[in-house]
């Protein structure tokens, strides 16, 4: 009896959510198409959205900090963060291309340094453990490939950033298609 009620509950749930999964899949698929076919303009739009968020988040943080100045002793930090956030939003609005290039370059450098350090650490660990483990060469080789990849990212960060945007687009395409397929399976289960 409880099993039948549970199945009925799932059918009701699936009947109400399948279209939301479909909608999410379509949106992600469209974003993937844009990222793959038009990476730079899509990146600029995403930078604008980030600027929009920073600007309004800064304004709201300023208002909240001013209103809360009597109850919070560190309200000055809120003012500082609000001003920085709002100014960052203004900079993005006035210089979207420069913001996209600088932001993407910064992210690529951070990723490159992390990959390089991870690669070097894998090489060191592989060498240190060569007498305790077998196939340590795979750890050393993986570390070497990671270090080389980190260096390649640093050589031309802008090309690396565009490649990263394109790669995210490919993953979004795949994810969107998967969600669309899942939504129709959920719909079928609801019947």
PyMOL commands that set and color helices and strands:
alter all, ss='L'
color gray80, all
select helices_A, chain A and resi 2-37+39-67+75-94+96-128+136-155+157-190
alter helices_A, ss='H'
color red, helices_A
deselect
rebuild
show_as cartoon
